[in-house]
Amino acid sequence: MFTKKETERKMNFCVIKSMLNDFGLLHGGELFKMMDTVAGYCSKDFSGFPSLTKSVNNFTFLEPAYEGDKIRITGIIDYPGRTSMEVYLKAEVPEKDNAMIASGYFTMVAIDRDMKATEVPKLILESEEDRMYNRQAIQRRNINKSIDMSKERIK
């Protein structure tokens, strides 16, 4: 088992020309891909298994990034379920006073060699802040379960 703080992982990326959109800004899809990569890294280290992205909540673009910017993405596990984990991610530009450019919650599912969901460990919550973020993750999970996402919803 890990403490919440022990689940924190960071990765650095550099914005290159091929990542820019028509406005000369980092394309949102490129940033999303970077954050998804960190979510996978964070969840694999926590669970011991590769993971797949199940859903993303509250993904928000806050500031633009430009060619040459260094992006630091930090991920941390807020909540492990039976086979899934919610990973909070934030993307920052360290050279610009750690300006946060995006954040979001990625739900990752641990997968075994047979592509079956597999159980993940529990998380040690050491502080009231850890417990608060864990409760908020459970609330998001419950809201998501209550939303009708069936294929029949749009005909």
Secondary structure, DSSP 8 states (H G I E B T S, - for coil): -EETGGG-EEEEEE--GGGB-TTSBB-HHHHHHHHHHHHHHHHHHHHSS-EEEEEEEEEEE-S--BTT-EEEEEEEEEEE-SSEEEEEEEEEEGGGTTEEEEEEEEEEEEB-TTS-B-----EE--SHHHHHHHHHHHHHHHHHHHS---GGG--
